[in-house]
Structure formats: structure tokens, C-alpha cells
């Protein structure tokens, strides 16, 4: 009977919690007769299923399924986050977690340290790039996936974890005890000077620490002589809106709209630039693609609408929904849409959707992306006047969801097949096989010698031939399979001639993979970018970017739609 009571009051408790979280008084919510009738119906169904169904059911799972079912009828991005998942989501927003301080990847069923995080617990006890983690707390972790390894290594700050390592050149396993600490999750993947006046900053996410990291890198690059900036937001899924607003504020004059929100039950908000920025006049190019979303689109949209930056790449994802988290009794969360984001010119960032049909939403989104990317002129002509907007200085920009770049660069369909293979990471398996054969000698020669490596490393003919043999042995996994985005290409495998004809590109890619192994992601990007078609195309566009900067700084009316 006691168990029955607990089940019976659950819907009422749920209503109370939601009412409190939404700032709605419970008695006022209950005054809606129709709402109460529907709640009783839900409660009756819950009780009947629990009491009468032919098999025993789990009440907790039933409730979670019901919550997910309700949310599926709203929009594509409202979601339920269980208590365990919420902890991980919260860590990603906070920008830190309790752990041992390494980047790792699972290679051949074993977690391998890519690099210890500078100043973290693992670096302090001597972990090195290339160390294999074979056991955690005396339990083997060989053969488990990266998420399970991560769970075993993470834990409360101040607790210890015993890690067993296998190190190249050392016969016996190495046992170390690591005290977990708060580990920073950096938002800036790379920052460097491309040439004597051009800086590059890659922002991978928007967390509470993002603006501080961005400001720091901006100052350092300016001190190195930066006069213009490439801001790379590709593959950035978004995150904390405030970080995006603060970032834009560094590039806009005071009192200009950055983004505004409108909702049904929440107060509309407008966010404006409010303080002097340190990069308000210099030319800026922003790189985006179909996976640039949310906060990334706020940045791109604001800079485009004020004619402050040239946007280059592909149409962005189109996720412009303001979402708030509402706590439930078990520390799980409802992440629910409460408003929508609009760019300064009035464009709704969110791609249109039909409530409850996520599959159709994604299919329509892909069809629209394909049209905007591969035939941008026709796509712009098809957009109705109601979705055409004017920037501050008179250019036409386009609504309909996402941010359509000023200069559209189609993905990799114009590349040679082997170069496309590079960017789809199809050469990673043969690289790993080749690297394992030479890891010891490579580490002995290049570890802790980043400047020398960048200037002097080159693959000799013997290693090139050996790499080709590894690639040939992996032909099945290296098949270039056509997909909807590039169906004009037939399925095929590449040959030695394909590799040889593009040897310079392939060798740069392999060098970048080595740099990531030895020195981390920051060191790899300057090499990856040298063979990145979109990045290289963007570097040809400084004239229009400088025109925008001049108009933004000195005024005038451009009166044309993009470049």
C-alpha cells in the first residue's frame, strides 16, 4: 500500500515541481479545469499500466518515457536530461570537471594518452603522450569504449585513482596514483599567427570560460602584430549565449544590437554591445559550416548584420531556440524552449519545423542546406521578399533559418578523391598502423621539440613507401563511398598514383597527425589548415573583408547583397 501511494502522488509532485520552476503558483495552475482533467487522465493511465499490465513495469522508466513523449510534440530541441547525463552536460558548460587531466583516444581497444593537460594532475605525476592505460583501480580497461574509460577516471576533486600504464621502451607496467583535480575544458582549440599580420582563432564551444580565453588569445595575437583575424566557428555546436555576446562585444562599437529574444511567457530581451572592444575596426573573416549552431550563429549573425565581418563557408545549422533547464525531484532536468533568438536585422535563427516530427525536420534541413550550398545564387533568388533583410549599411541578407554566408564555399566535392579521403579521416587507420611501427624512434627524435618538428620534420621515401603498404592493406576501410552530398562520385578505392599525385597534401596531413600525437591539437591546426580548402579560399577574400571593415568604421552604404 505504501508503494501504491508513492506512485499515486507522482504526477501531482511533477506538476508541483514544474509549477514552481516556471514561476507559476500551483493553485493558479489547478484553476484551469481542462488542464486538471488531462492531468487526471495521465495519472489514471499511469496507475492502470503499473497495476494491470501483463508484465511488471518500471515506474521510473515509464515516467521518463512519458516525459520524452510530451517533449517530442514540442520542437526538435527540447529534451529530457536524466540526472547522470545532466552532470556531464553541466560540466561542459562550466568549463571544468574533476579528473586526471589528459586527452586520450581509444586505439586498438586500448586508451592511449594523446597529451596530458598542461599543469594538470597527470602531467605532475609524469604521464606522457603515447602512454597506454591498461587498468584503472586494478581493473582492466582494455577493450572498453572511451566513455567507460572516462567514467572510471573522473571523480570528485581530491580523490585518488590508481592507473596502470604501458609505456613504449619499458618492459614492466607502470603504476601511478593520481589525485583528481578540477580540470579546465578549453574552448579555444588553436590560436596562432598565419602570417605577419593575420591571426587565427579556432573556437570549438561556448562555455563560461570561452570569453576569457578568447580575450586572452586576442590580446596575445595583437601583441604579435595581428591586424586582421580569421575566426573559425566550424563544427562549433554552441553553448552559453553570454559568451557569444561578450565575444561579439569585443568587435562592435558601443550600443549596437547583438541578439534579441522573443517568447510567449518570458520577457523579451535585447543584448547590446556595452563597452569598448579591443578589435572594433580591423578586418574579420568568420568561417562557418552546417555544424555551426546556436551561439556560433549569434556571433556570425551579429557580425554579418552590422557589416562587421565577412562570413565564409556553408549555411549554418539553424538552432535559434532559447532553452532553460527546469529541475525535477531526482536532479534530472527538462531542457525546454522558452523563446527564440533573432539577429539584429530581425532574422529568426531557428530553421522552421513542424511540431513533433523531428525526422522530417532534419530531412528538410538537409535539403535546404544542400540547395543553399551547391547552388547559392538560385537559392537566394527563390527566397521570398519577406525573408530578405537589410544590414546596417544596406546589404541584403537572407532569413529562413541559419546564417547564409556572404561567400559560400561548397564542401569537398571538387577535391581529388584522395584529398576527400584525407578530410574524411580515411587515412587514419593506415597512419596508426605505420605510427605504431615507428613510434619509439619518432618520440625519441621529436618529443618536446615542437619548433624543430614544425620546421624540419619530413617523411622520407622509405617511410612513404611503408605508409602506402599500410594504406593498401586497408583498402576495404578506405573505400570512398558516395553520399547524398556528393553523389556524382562513384564508389572507388584510391591507388598509389592517387596518393603520389597528392603527396604534398597527404604528407602535410600525416605531419599534422604526428603533431597532434606529440604536442596536442593546438600544434596540429596550423598544419591541417595548410590543406583545408575552405580556409585557403577564405584567405583570398581579404579585399571584401577589408571593404566591410572600412564601411563599418567610416560609414557609407554598400547597397549590395554579399560578395
Residue pairs with C-beta under 8 A, 6 or more apart in sequence:
7 46
7 47
7 50
7 59
8 43
8 47
10 46
10 59
10 63
11 39
11 42
11 43
11 46
12 43
13 329
14 63
14 328
14 329
15 26
15 29
15 39
16 26
17 326
17 327
17 328
17 329
18 326
18 334
19 25
19 26
19 29
20 26
21 326
21 327
21 334
22 265
22 326
29 35
30 36
42 66
46 59
46 62
46 63
46 66
49 57
49 62
50 57
50 59
50 62
64 80
64 82
67 80
67 334
68 79
68 80
71 78
71 79
71 80
71 334
71 336
72 356
72 358
73 355
73 356
74 336
74 337
74 355
74 356
75 321
75 337
75 353
75 355
76 353
76 358
76 361
76 362
77 319
77 321
77 323
77 337
78 321
78 323
78 334
78 335
78 336
78 337
79 335
80 332
80 333
80 334
80 335
81 89
81 325
81 332
81 333
81 334
81 335
82 332
83 330
83 331
83 332
86 325
86 331
86 332
86 333
91 97
91 185
92 185
92 205
92 207
92 239
93 207
93 208
93 239
93 240
94 207
94 208
95 184
95 185
95 186
95 187
95 207
95 208
95 209
95 210
96 182
96 183
96 184
96 185
96 209
97 154
97 182
97 183
97 185
98 154
98 155
98 156
98 157
98 159
98 180
98 181
98 182
98 183
99 121
99 153
99 154
99 155
99 180
99 181
99 183
100 120
100 121
100 122
100 127
100 153
100 161
100 163
100 178
100 180
100 183
101 116
101 117
101 119
101 120
101 121
101 122
101 123
101 181
101 183
102 113
102 114
102 115
102 116
102 117
102 120
102 122
102 127
102 153
103 113
103 114
103 115
103 116
103 117
103 520
103 521
104 111
104 112
104 113
104 114
104 133
104 146
104 149
105 111
105 112
105 114
105 146
106 112
106 145
106 146
106 149
107 432
108 432
109 142
109 143
110 132
110 133
110 134
110 142
110 166
111 132
111 133
111 141
111 146
111 149
112 130
112 131
112 132
112 133
113 122
113 127
113 128
113 129
113 130
113 131
113 132
113 133
114 129
114 516
114 517
114 520
115 129
115 518
115 519
115 520
116 122
116 123
116 127
116 128
116 129
117 123
117 183
117 184
120 181
120 183
121 178
121 179
121 180
121 181
121 183
122 178
125 176
125 177
125 178
126 176
127 165
127 176
127 178
128 167
128 447
129 443
129 447
129 517
129 518
129 519
130 167
130 168
130 439
130 443
130 517
131 165
131 166
131 167
131 174
132 165
132 166
132 167
133 141
133 149
133 163
133 164
133 165
134 140
134 141
134 142
134 164
134 165
134 166
134 173
135 141
135 142
135 163
135 164
135 173
136 149
136 152
136 153
136 161
136 162
136 163
136 164
137 152
137 161
137 162
138 162
138 164
139 152
141 148
141 149
141 152
152 161
153 161
153 163
154 180
155 161
155 180
156 180
157 180
157 181
157 182
158 179
158 180
158 181
159 179
159 180
160 177
160 178
160 179
160 180
161 177
161 178
161 180
162 175
162 176
162 177
162 178
163 175
163 176
163 177
163 178
164 173
164 174
164 175
165 173
165 174
165 175
165 176
166 173
166 174
167 174
168 439
168 440
168 443
169 440
184 209
185 205
185 207
185 209
186 209
186 213
187 203
187 204
187 205
187 206
187 207
187 209
187 210
187 213
187 214
187 243
188 201
188 202
188 203
188 204
188 210
188 213
188 214
188 217
189 202
189 203
189 204
189 521
189 522
189 525
190 200
190 201
190 202
190 521
190 522
190 524
190 525
190 526
191 199
191 200
191 201
191 202
191 217
191 220
191 221
191 522
192 199
192 200
192 522
192 525
192 526
193 199
193 200
193 221
193 224
193 225
193 226
194 200
194 230
194 526
194 529
194 539
196 225
197 225
197 226
197 227
197 228
198 226
198 227
198 228
198 229
198 230
198 539
199 218
199 221
199 222
199 224
199 226
199 228
199 229
199 230
200 229
200 230
200 232
200 525
200 526
200 529
201 214
201 217
201 218
201 221
201 229
201 230
201 231
201 232
202 232
202 525
203 210
203 214
203 231
203 232
203 233
203 236
203 247
203 296
204 235
204 236
205 236
205 237
205 238
205 239
206 236
206 238
206 239
206 240
206 241
206 243
206 244
206 294
206 295
206 296
207 239
207 240
207 243
208 240
208 243
210 239
210 240
210 243
210 247
211 242
211 243
211 246
211 247
214 247
214 250
215 250
215 278
218 229
218 250
218 278
218 279
219 278
221 229
222 278
222 279
226 282
227 282
227 283
228 282
228 283
228 284
228 285
228 542
228 545
228 546
229 279
229 282
229 283
229 284
229 285
230 284
230 285
230 287
230 535
230 538
230 539
231 284
231 285
231 286
231 287
231 299
231 309
232 286
232 287
232 535
233 286
233 287
233 288
233 292
233 296
233 299
233 300
234 287
234 288
234 289
234 291
234 292
234 313
234 534
235 289
235 291
235 292
236 291
236 292
236 293
236 295
236 296
237 291
237 293
237 294
237 296
238 244
238 293
238 294
238 295
238 296
238 297
238 319
239 294
239 295
240 295
241 259
241 271
241 294
241 295
241 298
241 322
241 341
243 295
244 258
244 259
244 295
244 296
244 298
244 299
245 258
245 259
245 271
245 298
247 299
248 258
248 273
248 298
248 299
248 302
248 303
249 258
249 273
249 274
249 275
249 277
250 277
250 278
250 279
250 280
251 277
251 279
251 280
251 284
251 303
251 308
251 309
252 258
252 273
252 277
252 280
252 302
252 303
252 306
252 308
253 273
253 277
253 280
254 273
254 274
254 275
254 276
255 272
255 273
255 274
256 272
256 273
256 306
256 344
257 270
257 271
257 272
257 302
257 344
258 271
258 272
258 273
258 298
258 302
258 344
259 270
259 271
259 298
259 301
259 302
259 341
259 342
259 343
259 344
260 268
260 269
260 270
260 271
260 341
260 342
260 344
261 268
261 269
261 270
261 322
261 339
261 340
261 341
261 342
262 268
262 339
262 340
262 342
263 322
263 338
263 339
263 340
264 338
264 339
265 338
266 322
266 338
266 339
268 339
269 339
280 553
281 549
281 552
281 553
282 549
283 310
283 542
283 545
283 546
283 548
283 549
284 303
284 308
284 309
284 310
284 545
284 549
285 309
285 310
285 312
285 538
285 541
285 542
285 545
286 299
286 300
286 303
286 304
286 309
286 310
286 311
286 312
287 312
287 313
287 534
287 535
287 538
288 296
288 297
288 300
288 311
288 312
288 313
288 314
288 316
288 403
288 405
289 313
289 314
289 316
289 411
289 534
290 314
290 315
290 316
290 317
290 369
290 373
291 317
292 300
292 313
292 316
292 317
292 403
293 316
293 317
293 318
293 319
294 317
294 319
294 320
296 316
297 316
297 317
297 318
297 319
297 320
297 341
297 349
297 402
297 403
298 341
298 343
298 349
300 309
300 311
300 316
300 403
301 343
301 344
301 347
301 349
301 403
302 308
302 343
302 344
303 309
303 311
304 311
304 343
304 391
304 397
304 403
304 406
305 343
305 344
305 345
305 347
305 389
305 391
305 392
305 397
306 344
306 391
306 392
306 552
307 391
307 392
307 393
307 395
307 548
307 551
307 552
307 558
308 548
308 549
308 552
309 545
309 548
310 406
310 407
310 541
310 544
310 545
310 548
310 563
311 403
311 405
311 406
311 407
312 405
312 406
312 407
312 409
312 534
312 537
312 538
312 541
313 405
313 408
313 409
313 534
313 538
314 369
314 372
314 373
314 405
314 408
314 409
314 410
314 411
315 368
315 369
315 372
315 373
315 402
315 403
315 404
315 405
315 408
316 402
316 403
317 351
317 365
317 402
318 349
318 350
318 351
318 365
318 401
318 402
319 349
319 350
319 351
320 340
320 341
320 342
320 348
320 349
320 350
320 401
321 337
321 339
321 340
321 341
321 350
322 337
322 338
322 339
322 340
322 341
323 335
323 336
323 337
323 338
324 335
324 336
324 338
325 333
325 334
325 335
325 336
326 333
326 334
326 336
327 333
328 334
340 348
340 349
340 350
341 348
341 349
341 350
342 348
342 349
343 349
343 389
343 403
344 392
345 389
345 390
345 391
345 397
346 389
346 399
347 389
347 397
347 398
347 399
348 399
348 401
349 401
349 402
349 403
350 401
351 361
351 364
351 365
351 368
351 400
351 401
351 402
352 364
352 400
352 401
353 361
353 364
354 360
354 361
365 401
366 484
368 400
368 401
369 402
370 484
370 485
371 378
371 379
371 382
372 379
372 404
372 408
373 408
373 410
373 411
374 410
374 413
376 404
376 408
379 404
380 398
380 404
380 561
383 398
383 399
383 400
387 398
387 399
387 400
388 396
388 397
388 398
388 399
389 396
389 397
389 398
389 399
390 396
390 397
391 397
391 558
392 552
393 551
393 552
393 555
393 556
393 557
393 558
394 557
394 558
394 559
394 560
395 558
395 559
395 560
395 561
395 562
396 560
396 561
396 562
397 404
397 561
397 562
398 404
405 562
406 544
406 562
406 563
407 537
407 538
407 541
407 544
407 562
407 563
409 533
409 534
409 537
409 538
411 485
411 486
412 419
412 420
412 423
412 424
412 486
412 533
413 420
413 485
413 486
413 488
413 489
414 533
415 423
415 533
416 498
416 501
416 502
417 480
417 489
417 492
417 494
417 498
418 494
418 498
418 499
418 501
418 502
418 505
418 506
419 502
419 505
419 531
420 480
420 486
420 489
421 427
421 478
421 480
421 494
422 505
422 506
422 509
422 531
423 532
424 480
426 477
426 478
426 480
427 471
427 478
427 506
427 509
427 510
428 513
429 474
429 477
429 478
430 467
430 470
430 471
430 473
430 474
430 478
431 467
431 470
431 510
431 513
433 470
433 473
433 474
434 463
434 466
434 467
434 470
435 442
435 513
435 514
435 517
437 466
438 463
442 514
442 518
443 518
446 452
446 453
446 457
446 514
446 518
447 518
450 515
450 518
450 519
450 523
453 514
453 515
453 518
453 519
454 515
454 523
454 526
454 527
457 511
457 514
458 507
458 511
459 467
459 507
459 510
459 511
464 503
464 507
467 510
468 496
468 499
471 478
471 494
471 499
472 496
475 493
478 493
478 494
479 491
479 492
479 493
480 489
480 491
480 492
480 493
480 494
481 491
482 488
482 489
482 490
482 491
499 506
505 531
508 527
508 530
508 531
509 527
509 528
509 531
511 527
512 524
512 527
512 528
513 524
515 523
515 524
515 527
516 523
516 524
529 535
529 536
530 536
541 563
544 563
547 558
548 558
551 558
